[in-house]
Amino acid sequence: MAFDDFYRGIPAPLAQEIDALSLLVYRCRTAAKALLEAEGVVELAEWYARFPQLEPALAHEGWERYLSAAVLTTQWEQARRQLAEKLRAAQGEMVEPTGAAILPLDAIAAYLAEADRDELGIVEWERMLDCLRCTLRNGTTLWVRYAAPDAYSFVWQTDSDVQGRIDTAPHAQGGGNPHRHGADGSVVADTLTSVSALPEANFVRVVNAVYSPE
């Protein structure tokens, strides 16, 4: 069946949704697969199981890539379910939409869309495929990767290259609970974020901590 024949008779808004979801499924699946293959694993669970055996430096080095793969995989699975519903609807079936869980990064993006960003000191922000990036007025860039309530990282860098991070990476010396990495290489328990807090609440606390008005 030709591509144009498939869309014949489908309302334009529904066709556009199918197009957008098809592209999202492809992009997320392709990017997630590339990360998994680069790590030499097939499943996320196999990748995650390696972290408790790693020394802290190696664990934290790979945690960003793992979170990206986890975010991409969750988005791919969710978009695939939504696409299946839209395709059934396009064939004339009565479809009861399933409630899609709000992904942590989308919860933060929704908060930012309504928040007073000037008060937060946020100049611009972008919801990327695997993370969320913010630029603050003081020159700091903040990257957020948030796969689950207990799987996240906040990494920031100033225009003077001072870098810090908060994450929940498990490793051979413990980890798992939120901990903070200082620019001097120190690692201490994090008191800003909590795995029981809403993603947007953790985000605001981190922004308030790293932003200092000029």
ZALUM-632244 format. One record per residue (C-alpha): residue in three letters; x, y, z. Coordinates in pm, whole numbers, padded with zeros to 5 digits, always signed. Layout:
AlaXYZ ...
REM end
This chain:
Met+00000+00000+00000 Ala+00140+00338-00102 Phe+00216+00593+00169 Asp-00044+00839+00035 Asp-00307+00563+00018 Phe-00261+00491+00388 Tyr-00348+00849+00483 Arg-00640+00882+00243 Gly-00957+00942+00442 Ile-00778+01000+00773 Pro-00855+01340+00931 Ala-00556+01573+00904 Pro-00509+01617+01282 Leu-00498+01239+01333 Ala-00259+01194+01041 Gln-00029+01457+01190 Glu-00036+01280+01527 Ile+00052+00949+01360 Asp+00340+01115+01175 Ala+00475+01279+01491 Leu+00451+00960+01697 Ser+00611+00752+01423 Leu+00907+00990+01413 Leu+00936+00992+01793 Val+00930+00611+01808 Tyr+01202+00591+01544 Arg+01427+00857+01699 Cys+01401+00724+02055 Arg+01445+00360+01959 Thr+01743+00434+01732 Ala+01918+00650+01991 Ala+01853+00405+02277 Lys+01973+00109+02070 Ala+02296+00293+01984 Leu+02368+00357+02353 Leu+02298-00004+02449 Glu+02514-00139+02167 Ala+02799+00096+02260 Glu+02785-00047+02613 Gly+02770-00404+02484 Val+02434-00487+02643 Val+02089-00575+02514 Glu+01870-00469+02805 Leu+01875-00178+03048 Ala+01860-00419+03343 Glu+02185-00580+03230 Trp+02350-00238+03215 Tyr+02217-00128+03553 Ala+02342-00449+03717 Arg+02700-00348+03639 Phe+02699-00030+03846 Pro+02721-00184+04197 Gln+03047-00352+04090 Leu+03208-00034+03956 Glu+03436+00205+04138 Pro+03273+00548+04190 Ala+03463+00723+03910 Leu+03362+00464+03650 Ala+03005+00441+03779 His+02947+00813+03753 Glu+03112+00827+03413 Gly+02856+00582+03275 Trp+02552+00702+03470 Glu+02468+00985+03227 Arg+02465+00747+02932 Tyr+02255+00494+03124 Leu+02000+00760+03219 Ser+01982+00879+02859 Ala+01914+00524+02742 Ala+01651+00475+03014 Val+01472+00799+02925 Leu+01479+00716+02554 Thr+01351+00362+02614 Thr+01061+00479+02830 Gln+00964+00743+02574 Trp+00987+00489+02292 Glu+00764+00239+02473 Gln+00509+00506+02561 Ala+00504+00654+02211 Arg+00471+00306+02058 Arg+00159+00237+02266 Gln+00011+00573+02170 Leu+00092+00512+01803 Ala-00084+00174+01812 Glu-00396+00344+01949 Lys-00386+00613+01679 Leu-00345+00353+01403 Arg-00644+00159+01532 Ala-00844+00480+01542 Ala-00739+00553+01183 Gln-00887+00215+01085 Gly-01219+00315+01235 Glu-01196+00124+01562 Met-01340+00269+01879 Val-01036+00318+02099 Glu-01040+00400+02468 Pro-00717+00595+02524 Thr-00492+00452+02791 Gly-00365+00697+03047 Ala+00002+00766+02980 Ala+00220+00834+03282 Ile+00383+01174+03283 Leu+00756+01127+03240 Pro+00974+01309+03495 Leu+01136+01531+03232 Asp+00794+01619+03093 Ala+00675+01710+03442 Ile+00968+01952+03473 Ala+00901+02089+03124 Ala+00534+02144+03210 Tyr+00638+02327+03526 Leu+00879+02549+03332 Ala+00612+02634+03076 Glu+00403+02795+03350 Ala+00669+02914+03597 Asp+00813+03262+03641 Arg+01143+03178+03475 Asp+01278+03528+03531 Glu+01242+03481+03907 Leu+01422+03147+03881 Gly+01702+03309+03682 Ile+01642+03090+03377 Val+01727+03259+03047 Glu+01629+02970+02823 Trp+01549+02601+02843 Glu+01503+02312+02604 Arg+01344+01970+02643 Met+01578+01753+02441 Leu+01520+01391+02345 Asp+01706+01244+02643 Cys+01748+01535+02883 Leu+01651+01890+02970 Arg+01896+02178+02936 Cys+01870+02517+03107 Thr+02083+02828+03079 Leu+02081+03050+03387 Arg+02139+03424+03398 Asn+02468+03382+03583 Gly+02614+03184+03291 Thr+02556+02839+03439 Thr+02430+02561+03215 Leu+02229+02286+03385 Trp+02159+01945+03233 Val+01887+01728+03386 Arg+01846+01357+03319 Tyr+01556+01198+03505 Ala+01456+00840+03427 Ala+01269+00752+03749 Pro+01212+00888+04101 Asp+01534+00721+04216 Ala+01734+00752+03893 Tyr+01840+01104+03805 Ser+02127+01345+03768 Phe+02170+01721+03772 Val+02496+01839+03617 Trp+02591+02205+03599 Gln+02881+02402+03461 Thr+02956+02771+03493 Asp+03109+02990+03226 Ser+03433+02963+03423 Asp+03424+02581+03385 Val+03344+02512+03751 Gln+03137+02195+03745 Gly+02918+02017+03997 Arg+02667+01738+03998 Ile+02404+01560+04202 Asp+02309+01205+04109 Thr+02185+00872+04237 Ala+02439+00645+04067 Pro+02497+00316+04255 His+02857+00197+04283 Ala+03087-00041+04470 Gln+03125+00193+04767 Gly+02754+00242+04817 Gly+02578+00512+04622 Gly+02218+00483+04514 Asn+02108+00761+04746 Pro+02140+01118+04616 His+02494+01247+04654 Arg+02673+01561+04547 His+03004+01592+04365 Gly+03207+01903+04431 Ala+03441+02076+04188 Asp+03729+01955+04408 Gly+03633+01591+04358 Ser+03463+01551+04694 Val+03147+01340+04727 Val+02898+01407+05006 Ala+02539+01315+05080 Asp+02300+01544+04895 Thr+02055+01742+05107 Leu+01888+01930+04821 Thr+01705+01653+04641 Ser+01509+01349+04752 Val+01393+01037+04569 Ser+01053+01088+04731 Ala+01011+01444+04599 Leu+00842+01544+04277 Pro+01086+01592+03987 Glu+00992+01958+03950 Ala+01048+02017+04323 Asn+01398+01869+04302 Phe+01463+02076+03991 Val+01368+02403+04161 Arg+01586+02328+04462 Val+01887+02263+04241 Val+01827+02576+04032 Asn+01796+02789+04344 Ala+02121+02643+04477 Val+02332+02695+04166 Tyr+02188+03030+04058 Ser+02322+03342+04222 Pro+02207+03672+04070 Glu+02484+03902+03958 
REM end
